[in-house]
Amino acid sequence: MKKNTYKVQLFYGVPLQQNSDGKFVYCGQQTKLAVWRTGKHTRGHFDGIGQLFLTENHLTIVILKFEDLRFNQRHQFVSLSRFLDKKIDNSELNRLNQLFMRI
């Protein structure tokens, strides 16, 4: 890797909200996955599908899909702020996969 480059990945996901039990759930009308990328100043690290991250606008997003991105294509996408140590539970992850990953 060149001196001033870093690994860039795309993350596909949807915004979540916390319910009264403190669990993160999807309750929106969005029909497409939104896309963010890692940036030079992204904090934390990616652990896997179902992990949560914060955008620069403080939205909580669940990761449903990811892929590598060439470094020179990174400016086409908005960078995420930081990865969280939290993941959604498996039942909610399965529900979201059924809603969004059938495409």
C-alpha positions as CSV (number, residue, x, y, z in Angstrom):
1,M,0.0,0.0,0.0
2,K,1.2,3.5,-0.8
3,K,2.3,5.8,2.0
4,N,-0.8,7.9,2.2
5,T,-3.4,5.3,1.4
6,Y,-5.6,3.2,3.7
7,K,-8.0,0.3,3.3
8,V,-11.4,1.5,2.2
9,Q,-14.6,-0.5,2.5
10,L,-18.2,0.2,1.6
11,F,-20.9,-0.6,4.2
12,Y,-24.6,-1.0,3.2
13,G,-27.2,-0.5,5.9
14,V,-30.3,1.2,7.2
15,P,-30.9,3.6,10.1
16,L,-32.2,2.1,13.4
17,Q,-33.9,3.5,16.4
18,Q,-33.9,2.4,20.0
19,N,-37.2,1.0,21.3
20,S,-38.4,1.3,24.9
21,D,-36.5,-1.9,25.8
22,G,-33.2,-0.3,24.7
23,K,-32.9,-2.6,21.6
24,F,-32.1,-1.2,18.2
25,V,-34.9,-1.9,15.7
26,Y,-35.7,-0.8,12.1
27,C,-39.0,1.0,11.9
28,G,-38.6,3.1,8.8
29,Q,-40.1,3.1,5.3
30,Q,-36.8,3.0,3.5
31,T,-36.7,0.4,0.7
32,K,-33.1,0.6,-0.4
33,L,-29.9,0.1,1.5
34,A,-27.8,3.3,2.0
35,V,-24.0,3.3,1.5
36,W,-21.1,4.7,3.6
37,R,-17.4,4.1,3.6
38,T,-14.5,4.0,6.0
39,G,-12.4,7.2,6.0
40,K,-9.0,8.2,7.2
41,H,-10.4,9.3,10.6
42,T,-13.0,6.6,11.1
43,R,-12.7,5.3,14.7
44,G,-13.1,1.7,15.8
45,H,-13.0,-1.3,13.6
46,F,-15.4,-3.5,11.7
47,D,-16.3,-6.8,13.4
48,G,-19.1,-8.2,11.2
49,I,-22.6,-8.1,9.8
50,G,-25.1,-6.8,12.3
51,Q,-22.6,-4.4,13.8
52,L,-23.7,-0.8,14.4
53,F,-22.0,2.4,13.4
54,L,-22.6,6.2,13.7
55,T,-22.7,8.5,10.8
56,E,-21.3,12.1,10.9
57,N,-25.0,13.2,11.5
58,H,-25.2,10.9,14.5
59,L,-27.5,8.3,12.9
60,T,-27.2,4.8,14.1
61,I,-26.8,2.4,11.2
62,V,-26.8,-1.4,11.1
63,I,-24.4,-3.1,8.6
64,L,-26.1,-5.6,6.4
65,K,-23.5,-5.9,3.6
66,F,-19.9,-4.8,3.0
67,E,-17.4,-4.8,0.2
68,D,-13.9,-3.5,-0.5
69,L,-13.5,-0.3,-2.5
70,R,-10.6,0.9,-4.5
71,F,-8.8,3.8,-2.8
72,N,-9.2,6.2,-5.8
73,Q,-13.0,5.7,-5.8
74,R,-13.6,6.7,-2.2
75,H,-14.7,10.3,-2.9
76,Q,-18.0,9.1,-4.4
77,F,-19.2,8.0,-1.0
78,V,-19.8,9.6,2.4
79,S,-17.5,8.4,5.2
80,L,-18.8,7.0,8.5
81,S,-17.8,8.5,11.8
82,R,-17.2,5.5,14.1
83,F,-17.9,1.8,14.6
84,L,-19.8,0.9,17.7
85,D,-19.1,-2.2,19.8
86,K,-22.8,-3.1,19.7
87,K,-24.6,-5.6,17.4
88,I,-28.3,-6.1,16.8
89,D,-29.8,-9.4,17.9
90,N,-30.1,-12.3,15.5
91,S,-33.9,-12.1,15.1
92,E,-33.8,-8.5,14.0
93,L,-30.8,-9.2,11.7
94,N,-32.7,-12.0,10.0
95,R,-35.8,-9.8,9.6
96,L,-33.7,-7.0,8.0
97,N,-32.0,-9.5,5.7
98,Q,-35.4,-10.7,4.5
99,L,-36.5,-7.2,3.9
100,F,-33.4,-5.8,2.1
101,M,-31.2,-8.6,0.8
102,R,-33.7,-10.3,-1.5
103,I,-32.7,-8.0,-4.3
